Amino acid sequence: KFMEIDNEENIIVPLTEQTNPVELSPTIVQRLSGIFYALLSAFLFTISVFITKQLEVELLSALIPRFLI
């Protein structure tokens, strides 16, 4: 829409008002995601060590596959 003003200039009138986006508070999962990631990494590391011990594999020969798991 255009609107005439006193000094004969045309300006654009916005159809809707600009509002700031509503900030969402972090959810419980987002807040605790660091703890979940730490527990998951500890679990994966422990499981790989446990499998290595149960299969009686030398640590040096299983070092690379263990960290890939």
Secondary structure, 3 states (H helix, E strand, C coil): CEEECCCCCEEECCCCCCCCCCCCCCCHHHHCHHHHHHHHHHHHHHHHHHHHHHCCCCCCCCHHHHHHC
